[in-house]
């Protein structure tokens, strides 16, 4: 569910647009430095993955179901720069589907790409720094990163709303409702993110950005020796 | 799946260069968003303008309406506002609702629907690939549009893999019941990531073998003519007049 047009007033929309543009600009530079000419295909395919992963529905409780948002997942798997780009591009394409308003694109990027990815990656780095570098620690860090990033985005939404929302909702009510719902969503997000990162780390630990520098034996490419040589 | 957004055609709306249509759409939505919420007649005028564009582009109303369902979760949220907002209450069918909340809900519904309808018309008359070309011509960093281009190109492939995984799970009698089943879904997501990322690596190698040097070959650059810009400006100009009228007249 993305913010549509008319939900925030013009100054907040423009301000968030500036934040979003700056975030995307920094991420473009960072991703190019990391991936070089591989940026477009790798980030593009990862963005397609994030879009598809958002279609995975999981049952939450009492017949309701939630879906993955994928900001934290992208941040841990491909790093904060590429992750931010992927989520921003997913939001851009979802805008073609009329999911999220044209004038609210900056707000949606600020909430889901900038806040979601940065908070998730920050939490992940903090936890993996404290805990020993092994698989359970990475799984736990992924869980926390995703579980914290979802309510963090909700909190930024409330802050933006306090500055420039177009409806006169008591802030206390809004904060309680938004945080309550998103803490629950965050738990589901954390669970599925942790399993996903864990399963990727089991097969291709070299692909998990968050594991850089902790993998003891990097994946090596062995070429077949010609027989009889 | 992205292809369903587009309705091929050869109407004047279809033939306008993408960058003109994007600028027109954004300017139109800006005018809508800037309109004071008490001027209901202005929103009616905007809706008529979009209907005129839809008629010129031969996009049926049912198509737009079906695509608008993406808004439904937000409509539910907007309908809650009158119950929780501050301010003096008015009785509606025996329920005390906040007056400012009702205005806010109507405001959000009107502006969000008009914005969504404008976007749907843009996507219906412009191929996604051409839409990205238009975004690029508006000086958005080419790397960003390249990423979006690869995403669009491979979206159906990746979504197809996701669907096959779901069929395979269903064939083995798996049905997600509660959150504990997240383990299975998470592994599937992990496998999907590996397949997508490794496909990206193969795509990159294939591009290198065809002489890729970090830039996509430039498409034939035909700048939009003044006439095309003028035609595209009709919609936002009319909307700007209405918005100005709404501020001045009331």
Interface residues (C-beta under 8 A of the other chain):
Chain A: X1 X4 X5 X6 X7 X10 X13 X24 X25 X28 X31 X32 X36 X37 X38 X39 X40 X41 X42 X43 X44 X45 X46 X47 X48 X49 X51 X52 X53 X55 X56 X57 X58 X59 X60 X61 X68 X73 X77 X78 X85 X86 X88 X89 X90 X92 X93 X95 X96 X97 X98 X99 X101 X102 X103 X166 X167 X168 X169 X170 X173 X174 X188 X191 X192 X193 X194 X195 X196 X197 X198 X199 X200 X203 X204 X207
Chain B: X2 X5 X25 X26 X29 X30 X32 X33 X34 X37 X67 X68 X70 X71 X73 X74 X77 X81 X84 X85 X86 X87 X98 X100 X101 X104 X105 X107 X108 X110 X111 X112 X114 X115 X116 X117 X118 X119 X120 X123 X128 X131 X135 X141 X143 X144 X146 X147 X148 X149 X150 X151 X152 X153 X154 X155 X157 X158 X159 X161 X162 X176 X177 X178 X179 X181 X182 X183 X185 X186 X187 X188 X189 X190 X191 X192 X193 X194 X196 X197 X199 X200 X201 X203 X204 X207 X212 X213 X214 X216
